[in-house]
Amino acid sequence: MLERVILRRLLEHLKANGLFPSMQSAYRKFHCTETAIARVLSDILMALDRGEVAALAQLDLFAAFDTVDHCILLRRLRESYGISGVPLTWISSYLTDRQQSVCHAGTQSVQEYIKFGVPQGSVLGPLLFVLYTADLAPLIADHRLHSHRYSSSVLNCFGLEAQDQDSKGKTKTKIETMRVKTETKTKTVTLNTKTKTV
């Protein structure tokens, strides 16, 4: 119940201040996979109509929810989203000092503290992950690529370039550069790129 109250308050704060990532389709009201697909298809068709090359790259974030660094997330919540005081303290308490163990064939492992990740299956987990990875959108835009996120673990990026013989190679180079910068910026998020030129 408390998680739902915090989620509602966070969403109200993000909406009132225009802070929610605009190209995020999952985990928000009135947005879904269908809205993401419609946007992706529209971007590709518009690029083709202009005679440009449309490169679609799916950037898969490995073990997405498990990679969230608590210190980085809390700093981003404070610096990028203006969350401080009691709400930030509550979120810090929510994330830290969690323990887990594994039970297999009647034998249970020792309890270990969880240093990374947001609770999967929780009410707040998806929103915290979205806010944690929101800085990827400006990084992608810095490479003159368009992006649209449709889940917590996959980004769609559209390299829209004037058609020339080397555009496919340039887009692949941009994506590789983005991968390196993303891994450096987030420290824990690892990308696996799969590129197709449409």
DRENPA-3360 file (N, C-alpha, C; in nm, 2 decimals, always signed):
BEGIN
1 = MLERVILR = +0.08/-0.12/+0.00/+0.00/+0.00/+0.00/+0.09/+0.13/+0.00 ~ +0.19/+0.13/+0.09/+0.28/+0.24/+0.09/+0.35/+0.27/-0.04 ~ +0.39/+0.15/-0.10/+0.46/+0.17/-0.23/+0.37/+0.23/-0.33 ~ +0.25/+0.20/-0.33/+0.15/+0.26/-0.43/+0.14/+0.41/-0.40 ~ +0.13/+0.45/-0.28/+0.12/+0.59/-0.24/+0.25/+0.67/-0.29 ~ +0.37/+0.61/-0.27/+0.49/+0.67/-0.31/+0.49/+0.68/-0.46 ~ +0.45/+0.57/-0.53/+0.45/+0.57/-0.68/+0.36/+0.68/-0.73 ~ +0.24/+0.70/-0.67/+0.14/+0.80/-0.72/+0.20/+0.94/-0.70;
9 = RLLEHLKA = +0.27/+0.96/-0.58/+0.33/+1.09/-0.55/+0.44/+1.12/-0.65 ~ +0.53/+1.02/-0.67/+0.64/+1.04/-0.77/+0.59/+1.07/-0.91 ~ +0.49/+1.00/-0.95/+0.43/+1.03/-1.09/+0.37/+1.17/-1.09 ~ +0.30/+1.21/-0.99/+0.24/+1.34/-0.98/+0.36/+1.45/-0.99 ~ +0.46/+1.43/-0.92/+0.58/+1.52/-0.92/+0.64/+1.52/-1.06 ~ +0.66/+1.41/-1.12/+0.73/+1.40/-1.25/+0.64/+1.47/-1.36 ~ +0.51/+1.45/-1.35/+0.42/+1.50/-1.45/+0.40/+1.66/-1.43 ~ +0.39/+1.70/-1.31/+0.37/+1.84/-1.28/+0.49/+1.92/-1.32;
17 = NGLFPSMQ = +0.61/+1.86/-1.32/+0.73/+1.93/-1.35/+0.79/+1.90/-1.49 ~ +0.71/+1.82/-1.57/+0.76/+1.78/-1.70/+0.89/+1.70/-1.70 ~ +0.90/+1.61/-1.61/+1.03/+1.54/-1.59/+1.03/+1.40/-1.64 ~ +0.91/+1.34/-1.67/+0.90/+1.20/-1.71/+0.96/+1.19/-1.85 ~ +1.04/+1.09/-1.88/+1.10/+1.08/-2.02/+0.99/+1.07/-2.12 ~ +0.99/+1.16/-2.22/+0.88/+1.17/-2.31/+0.87/+1.05/-2.41 ~ +0.97/+0.98/-2.44/+0.97/+0.87/-2.53/+0.97/+0.73/-2.46 ~ +0.91/+0.73/-2.35/+0.90/+0.60/-2.27/+0.75/+0.55/-2.28;
25 = SAYRKFHC = +0.74/+0.44/-2.34/+0.60/+0.39/-2.36/+0.55/+0.29/-2.25 ~ +0.64/+0.22/-2.20/+0.60/+0.12/-2.09/+0.60/+0.19/-1.96 ~ +0.52/+0.13/-1.87/+0.51/+0.18/-1.73/+0.45/+0.32/-1.71 ~ +0.37/+0.36/-1.80/+0.30/+0.49/-1.79/+0.16/+0.48/-1.84 ~ +0.07/+0.55/-1.79/-0.07/+0.55/-1.83/-0.09/+0.59/-1.97 ~ -0.18/+0.52/-2.04/-0.21/+0.55/-2.18/-0.10/+0.53/-2.28 ~ +0.00/+0.45/-2.24/+0.12/+0.42/-2.33/+0.14/+0.27/-2.31 ~ +0.17/+0.21/-2.43/+0.20/+0.06/-2.42/+0.29/+0.02/-2.54;
33 = TETAIARV = +0.30/-0.10/-2.56/+0.38/-0.15/-2.67/+0.32/-0.10/-2.81 ~ +0.19/-0.09/-2.81/+0.13/-0.05/-2.94/+0.17/+0.10/-2.97 ~ +0.17/+0.18/-2.87/+0.21/+0.32/-2.90/+0.36/+0.33/-2.94 ~ +0.44/+0.24/-2.88/+0.58/+0.24/-2.92/+0.60/+0.19/-3.07 ~ +0.53/+0.09/-3.10/+0.53/+0.04/-3.24/+0.48/+0.14/-3.34 ~ +0.37/+0.21/-3.31/+0.32/+0.31/-3.40/+0.42/+0.42/-3.42 ~ +0.49/+0.46/-3.31/+0.59/+0.57/-3.33/+0.71/+0.52/-3.41 ~ +0.76/+0.40/-3.38/+0.87/+0.34/-3.45/+0.84/+0.33/-3.60;
41 = LSDILMAL = +0.73/+0.28/-3.63/+0.69/+0.26/-3.77/+0.67/+0.40/-3.84 ~ +0.62/+0.49/-3.77/+0.60/+0.63/-3.83/+0.74/+0.69/-3.86 ~ +0.83/+0.68/-3.76/+0.97/+0.73/-3.78/+1.04/+0.67/-3.91 ~ +1.02/+0.54/-3.92/+1.09/+0.47/-4.03/+1.02/+0.51/-4.16 ~ +0.89/+0.51/-4.17/+0.82/+0.55/-4.29/+0.85/+0.69/-4.34 ~ +0.85/+0.78/-4.24/+0.88/+0.92/-4.27/+1.02/+0.94/-4.32 ~ +1.12/+0.87/-4.27/+1.26/+0.87/-4.31/+1.26/+0.82/-4.46 ~ +1.20/+0.71/-4.48/+1.20/+0.65/-4.62/+1.13/+0.74/-4.72;
49 = DRGEVAAL = +1.02/+0.81/-4.68/+0.96/+0.91/-4.76/+1.05/+1.02/-4.80 ~ +1.14/+1.06/-4.71/+1.23/+1.17/-4.74/+1.35/+1.12/-4.82 ~ +1.36/+0.99/-4.85/+1.47/+0.93/-4.92/+1.59/+0.91/-4.84 ~ +1.57/+0.90/-4.71/+1.68/+0.87/-4.62/+1.69/+0.73/-4.58 ~ +1.81/+0.69/-4.52/+1.83/+0.56/-4.47/+1.77/+0.55/-4.33 ~ +1.70/+0.45/-4.30/+1.65/+0.43/-4.16/+1.71/+0.31/-4.10 ~ +1.79/+0.33/-4.00/+1.86/+0.21/-3.94/+1.79/+0.19/-3.80 ~ +1.75/+0.07/-3.78/+1.68/+0.04/-3.66/+1.78/-0.05/-3.58;
57 = AQLDLFAA = +1.81/+0.00/-3.46/+1.90/-0.08/-3.37/+1.83/-0.10/-3.24 ~ +1.82/-0.23/-3.20/+1.76/-0.26/-3.07/+1.88/-0.27/-2.97 ~ +1.88/-0.19/-2.87/+1.98/-0.19/-2.77/+1.92/-0.26/-2.64 ~ +1.97/-0.38/-2.62/+1.92/-0.47/-2.52/+2.01/-0.44/-2.39 ~ +1.94/-0.41/-2.28/+2.01/-0.39/-2.16/+2.01/-0.52/-2.08 ~ +2.13/-0.58/-2.07/+2.14/-0.71/-2.00/+2.10/-0.70/-1.85 ~ +2.02/-0.80/-1.81/+1.97/-0.81/-1.67/+1.93/-0.67/-1.62 ~ +1.85/-0.61/-1.69/+1.82/-0.47/-1.67/+1.79/-0.43/-1.53;
65 = FDTVDHCI = +1.69/-0.48/-1.46/+1.66/-0.44/-1.32/+1.77/-0.47/-1.22 ~ +1.85/-0.57/-1.25/+1.96/-0.61/-1.16/+2.08/-0.52/-1.17 ~ +2.09/-0.43/-1.26/+2.21/-0.35/-1.28/+2.20/-0.21/-1.22 ~ +2.09/-0.18/-1.16/+2.08/-0.04/-1.10/+2.17/-0.02/-0.98 ~ +2.26/+0.07/-0.99/+2.35/+0.11/-0.88/+2.27/+0.21/-0.79 ~ +2.25/+0.17/-0.67/+2.17/+0.25/-0.57/+2.22/+0.39/-0.56 ~ +2.36/+0.41/-0.54/+2.41/+0.54/-0.52/+2.39/+0.63/-0.64 ~ +2.41/+0.58/-0.76/+2.38/+0.65/-0.89/+2.23/+0.69/-0.90;
73 = LLRRLRES = +2.14/+0.59/-0.87/+2.00/+0.62/-0.87/+1.96/+0.73/-0.78 ~ +2.01/+0.72/-0.65/+1.97/+0.82/-0.55/+2.02/+0.96/-0.59 ~ +2.14/+0.96/-0.65/+2.20/+1.09/-0.69/+2.12/+1.15/-0.81 ~ +2.07/+1.06/-0.90/+1.99/+1.11/-1.01/+1.86/+1.16/-0.97 ~ +1.80/+1.09/-0.87/+1.67/+1.13/-0.82/+1.68/+1.27/-0.76 ~ +1.79/+1.29/-0.69/+1.81/+1.42/-0.62/+1.84/+1.53/-0.73 ~ +1.94/+1.50/-0.81/+1.99/+1.61/-0.90/+1.90/+1.63/-1.03 ~ +1.85/+1.52/-1.09/+1.78/+1.54/-1.21/+1.63/+1.55/-1.19;
81 = YGISGVPL = +1.58/+1.50/-1.08/+1.43/+1.50/-1.06/+1.39/+1.58/-0.93 ~ +1.48/+1.64/-0.86/+1.44/+1.73/-0.75/+1.38/+1.66/-0.63 ~ +1.41/+1.53/-0.62/+1.35/+1.45/-0.50/+1.45/+1.46/-0.39 ~ +1.41/+1.51/-0.27/+1.50/+1.52/-0.16/+1.42/+1.50/-0.03 ~ +1.49/+1.52/+0.08/+1.43/+1.51/+0.21/+1.37/+1.37/+0.24 ~ +1.25/+1.37/+0.30/+1.19/+1.25/+0.35/+1.17/+1.15/+0.23 ~ +1.11/+1.20/+0.11/+1.09/+1.10/+0.00/+1.22/+1.03/-0.04 ~ +1.33/+1.10/-0.05/+1.46/+1.05/-0.09/+1.51/+0.95/+0.01;
89 = TWISSYLT = +1.49/+0.99/+0.14/+1.54/+0.90/+0.25/+1.46/+0.77/+0.25 ~ +1.33/+0.78/+0.22/+1.24/+0.66/+0.22/+1.28/+0.57/+0.10 ~ +1.31/+0.63/-0.01/+1.35/+0.55/-0.13/+1.49/+0.48/-0.10 ~ +1.58/+0.55/-0.04/+1.71/+0.50/+0.00/+1.69/+0.38/+0.10 ~ +1.60/+0.40/+0.19/+1.57/+0.29/+0.29/+1.51/+0.17/+0.22 ~ +1.42/+0.20/+0.12/+1.36/+0.09/+0.04/+1.46/+0.01/-0.03 ~ +1.56/+0.07/-0.09/+1.66/+0.00/-0.17/+1.77/-0.07/-0.09 ~ +1.81/-0.01/+0.02/+1.93/-0.06/+0.09/+1.90/-0.16/+0.20;
97 = DRQQSVCH = +2.00/-0.24/+0.23/+2.00/-0.34/+0.34/+1.90/-0.45/+0.30 ~ +1.87/-0.47/+0.18/+1.79/-0.59/+0.14/+1.88/-0.71/+0.13 ~ +1.82/-0.83/+0.16/+1.90/-0.95/+0.16/+1.83/-1.05/+0.08 ~ +1.91/-1.15/+0.02/+1.84/-1.26/-0.05/+1.92/-1.39/-0.02 ~ +1.85/-1.50/-0.04/+1.92/-1.63/-0.04/+1.85/-1.72/-0.14 ~ +1.91/-1.83/-0.17/+1.86/-1.92/-0.27/+1.83/-2.06/-0.20 ~ +1.72/-2.11/-0.23/+1.69/-2.24/-0.17/+1.68/-2.34/-0.29 ~ +1.76/-2.45/-0.28/+1.76/-2.55/-0.39/+1.77/-2.69/-0.33;
105 = AGTQSVQE = +1.67/-2.77/-0.36/+1.67/-2.91/-0.32/+1.67/-2.92/-0.16 ~ +1.60/-2.83/-0.10/+1.59/-2.83/+0.04/+1.71/-2.77/+0.12 ~ +1.80/-2.72/+0.04/+1.92/-2.65/+0.11/+1.91/-2.50/+0.08 ~ +1.93/-2.42/+0.18/+1.92/-2.28/+0.16/+2.06/-2.22/+0.18 ~ +2.10/-2.12/+0.09/+2.23/-2.06/+0.10/+2.22/-1.95/+0.21 ~ +2.34/-1.90/+0.24/+2.35/-1.79/+0.34/+2.29/-1.66/+0.28 ~ +2.24/-1.58/+0.36/+2.18/-1.45/+0.32/+2.29/-1.36/+0.27 ~ +2.27/-1.29/+0.16/+2.37/-1.19/+0.11/+2.30/-1.06/+0.09;
113 = YIKFGVPQ = +2.37/-0.95/+0.11/+2.31/-0.82/+0.09/+2.31/-0.79/-0.06 ~ +2.20/-0.73/-0.10/+2.18/-0.69/-0.25/+2.24/-0.55/-0.26 ~ +2.35/-0.54/-0.34/+2.41/-0.41/-0.36/+2.36/-0.34/-0.49 ~ +2.30/-0.41/-0.58/+2.25/-0.35/-0.70/+2.11/-0.40/-0.73 ~ +2.04/-0.32/-0.81/+1.91/-0.36/-0.86/+1.79/-0.30/-0.78 ~ +1.68/-0.31/-0.85/+1.55/-0.26/-0.79/+1.47/-0.39/-0.77 ~ +1.39/-0.39/-0.67/+1.30/-0.51/-0.65/+1.22/-0.55/-0.77 ~ +1.23/-0.66/-0.82/+1.15/-0.71/-0.94/+1.02/-0.75/-0.89;
121 = GSVLGPLL = +0.91/-0.72/-0.97/+0.78/-0.75/-0.92/+0.72/-0.65/-0.83 ~ +0.80/-0.55/-0.80/+0.75/-0.44/-0.70/+0.68/-0.34/-0.78 ~ +0.61/-0.25/-0.71/+0.53/-0.14/-0.77/+0.62/-0.03/-0.81 ~ +0.73/+0.00/-0.74/+0.82/+0.11/-0.77/+0.93/+0.07/-0.86 ~ +0.97/-0.06/-0.87/+1.08/-0.10/-0.95/+1.09/-0.05/-1.09 ~ +0.98/-0.07/-1.17/+0.99/-0.02/-1.31/+1.01/+0.13/-1.32 ~ +0.94/+0.21/-1.24/+0.96/+0.36/-1.24/+1.11/+0.40/-1.20 ~ +1.16/+0.33/-1.10/+1.29/+0.37/-1.06/+1.39/+0.33/-1.17;
129 = FVLYTADL = +1.37/+0.22/-1.24/+1.46/+0.18/-1.35/+1.45/+0.28/-1.46 ~ +1.33/+0.32/-1.50/+1.31/+0.42/-1.61/+1.38/+0.55/-1.57 ~ +1.37/+0.60/-1.45/+1.44/+0.72/-1.41/+1.59/+0.70/-1.41 ~ +1.64/+0.58/-1.37/+1.78/+0.55/-1.37/+1.84/+0.55/-1.51 ~ +1.77/+0.51/-1.61/+1.82/+0.50/-1.75/+1.78/+0.61/-1.83 ~ +1.70/+0.71/-1.78/+1.65/+0.82/-1.86/+1.77/+0.90/-1.93 ~ +1.88/+0.90/-1.86/+2.00/+0.98/-1.92/+2.05/+0.92/-2.05 ~ +2.00/+0.80/-2.09/+2.04/+0.75/-2.22/+1.99/+0.82/-2.33;
137 = APLIADHR = +1.87/+0.88/-2.32/+1.80/+0.95/-2.43/+1.89/+1.07/-2.48 ~ +1.94/+1.16/-2.39/+2.02/+1.27/-2.44/+2.15/+1.22/-2.50 ~ +2.20/+1.11/-2.45/+2.33/+1.05/-2.50/+2.30/+1.00/-2.65 ~ +2.19/+0.94/-2.67/+2.15/+0.89/-2.80/+2.13/+1.01/-2.90 ~ +2.06/+1.12/-2.84/+2.03/+1.24/-2.92/+2.16/+1.31/-2.96 ~ +2.27/+1.30/-2.88/+2.40/+1.36/-2.91/+2.46/+1.30/-3.04 ~ +2.41/+1.18/-3.07/+2.46/+1.12/-3.19/+2.36/+1.13/-3.31 ~ +2.28/+1.23/-3.30/+2.17/+1.26/-3.40/+2.09/+1.14/-3.44;
145 = LHSHRYSS = +2.06/+1.06/-3.33/+1.97/+0.94/-3.35/+1.84/+0.97/-3.27 ~ +1.73/+0.91/-3.32/+1.60/+0.92/-3.25/+1.59/+0.80/-3.17 ~ +1.52/+0.81/-3.05/+1.50/+0.68/-2.97/+1.36/+0.68/-2.92 ~ +1.32/+0.56/-2.89/+1.19/+0.53/-2.83/+1.21/+0.41/-2.74 ~ +1.17/+0.42/-2.62/+1.18/+0.31/-2.52/+1.05/+0.25/-2.51 ~ +1.04/+0.12/-2.52/+0.91/+0.05/-2.50/+0.91/-0.05/-2.39 ~ +1.02/-0.06/-2.32/+1.01/-0.15/-2.20/+1.13/-0.11/-2.11 ~ +1.15/-0.18/-2.00/+1.26/-0.15/-1.92/+1.39/-0.20/-1.97;
153 = SVLNCFGL = +1.39/-0.29/-2.07/+1.51/-0.36/-2.11/+1.55/-0.33/-2.25 ~ +1.47/-0.26/-2.33/+1.50/-0.25/-2.47/+1.48/-0.10/-2.52 ~ +1.57/-0.05/-2.59/+1.56/+0.08/-2.65/+1.55/+0.06/-2.80 ~ +1.47/+0.14/-2.87/+1.48/+0.15/-3.02/+1.55/+0.28/-3.06 ~ +1.64/+0.27/-3.14/+1.71/+0.39/-3.19/+1.70/+0.39/-3.34 ~ +1.68/+0.51/-3.39/+1.66/+0.53/-3.54/+1.77/+0.62/-3.59 ~ +1.86/+0.57/-3.66/+1.96/+0.65/-3.73/+1.91/+0.70/-3.86 ~ +1.87/+0.83/-3.87/+1.81/+0.88/-3.99/+1.91/+0.97/-4.05;
161 = EAQDQDSK = +1.97/+0.92/-4.16/+2.08/+1.00/-4.23/+2.05/+1.01/-4.37 ~ +2.10/+1.11/-4.44/+2.09/+1.13/-4.58/+2.15/+1.00/-4.64 ~ +2.09/+0.95/-4.75/+2.14/+0.83/-4.81/+2.27/+0.85/-4.88 ~ +2.37/+0.78/-4.84/+2.50/+0.78/-4.91/+2.56/+0.64/-4.89 ~ +2.66/+0.61/-4.96/+2.72/+0.48/-4.96/+2.77/+0.43/-4.82 ~ +2.81/+0.53/-4.74/+2.87/+0.49/-4.61/+2.77/+0.51/-4.49 ~ +2.65/+0.54/-4.51/+2.56/+0.57/-4.40/+2.54/+0.45/-4.31 ~ +2.53/+0.33/-4.36/+2.52/+0.21/-4.27/+2.64/+0.20/-4.18;
169 = GKTKTKIE = +2.76/+0.22/-4.23/+2.88/+0.21/-4.15/+2.88/+0.32/-4.05 ~ +2.84/+0.44/-4.09/+2.84/+0.55/-3.99/+2.74/+0.52/-3.88 ~ +2.63/+0.47/-3.91/+2.53/+0.44/-3.80/+2.58/+0.33/-3.71 ~ +2.65/+0.23/-3.76/+2.71/+0.13/-3.68/+2.81/+0.18/-3.59 ~ +2.89/+0.28/-3.64/+3.00/+0.34/-3.56/+2.94/+0.42/-3.45 ~ +2.83/+0.50/-3.48/+2.76/+0.58/-3.38/+2.70/+0.49/-3.27 ~ +2.65/+0.37/-3.31/+2.59/+0.28/-3.21/+2.70/+0.22/-3.12 ~ +2.81/+0.19/-3.18/+2.92/+0.14/-3.10/+2.98/+0.24/-3.00;
177 = TMRVKTET = +2.99/+0.37/-3.05/+3.03/+0.48/-2.96/+2.93/+0.50/-2.85 ~ +2.80/+0.49/-2.88/+2.70/+0.50/-2.78/+2.71/+0.39/-2.67 ~ +2.74/+0.27/-2.72/+2.75/+0.16/-2.63/+2.86/+0.18/-2.53 ~ +2.98/+0.23/-2.58/+3.09/+0.25/-2.49/+3.06/+0.37/-2.39 ~ +3.00/+0.48/-2.44/+2.97/+0.59/-2.35/+2.86/+0.55/-2.25 ~ +2.76/+0.47/-2.29/+2.66/+0.43/-2.20/+2.71/+0.34/-2.09 ~ +2.80/+0.25/-2.12/+2.86/+0.17/-2.02/+2.95/+0.25/-1.92 ~ +3.01/+0.35/-1.98/+3.10/+0.44/-1.90/+3.01/+0.52/-1.81;
185 = KTKTVTLN = +2.90/+0.58/-1.86/+2.81/+0.67/-1.79/+2.74/+0.60/-1.67 ~ +2.68/+0.48/-1.70/+2.60/+0.42/-1.60/+2.68/+0.32/-1.51 ~ +2.80/+0.28/-1.56/+2.89/+0.19/-1.49/+2.84/+0.05/-1.47 ~ +2.71/+0.03/-1.47/+2.66/-0.11/-1.45/+2.57/-0.16/-1.57 ~ +2.52/-0.07/-1.65/+2.43/-0.11/-1.76/+2.52/-0.15/-1.87 ~ +2.50/-0.28/-1.92/+2.57/-0.33/-2.04/+2.48/-0.34/-2.16 ~ +2.52/-0.30/-2.27/+2.44/-0.31/-2.39/+2.48/-0.42/-2.48 ~ +2.39/-0.48/-2.55/+2.41/-0.58/-2.65/+2.34/-0.52/-2.78;
193 = TKTKTV = +2.41/-0.48/-2.88/+2.35/-0.42/-3.00/+2.33/-0.52/-3.11 ~ +2.21/-0.51/-3.17/+2.18/-0.58/-3.29/+2.12/-0.48/-3.39 ~ +2.19/-0.47/-3.51/+2.15/-0.36/-3.60/+2.10/-0.42/-3.73 ~ +1.99/-0.37/-3.78/+1.93/-0.40/-3.91/+1.91/-0.27/-3.98 ~ +1.94/-0.27/-4.11/+1.91/-0.15/-4.19/+1.78/-0.18/-4.26 ~ +1.69/-0.09/-4.25/+1.56/-0.10/-4.32/+1.56/-0.02/-4.45;
% end
